[in-house]
Amino acid sequence: MAAIKAGTVCILKKGRRAGSKVTVTKVIDDMFVEVQDEKGKVRRSSIMHLEPVG
């Protein structure tokens, strides 16, 4: 999997918000990142549930 770092635009693959675009704002550890959705809501997400765009 590609390295996910702050500023990376991704699409959520799993869960209730699957298919929505998010931006990684902070890397918490090797499994979790903090993401911000298009509305500005910040939440924690697993790296396994993200697919980088581009």
Sequence and secondary structure as in RCSB ss.txt:
>XXXX:A:sequence
MAAIKAGTVCILKKGRRAGSKVTVTKVIDDMFVEVQDEKGKVRRSSIMHLEPVG
>XXXX:A:secstr
     TT EEEE SSTTTT EEEEEEE SSSEEEEEETT  EEEEEGGGEEE  
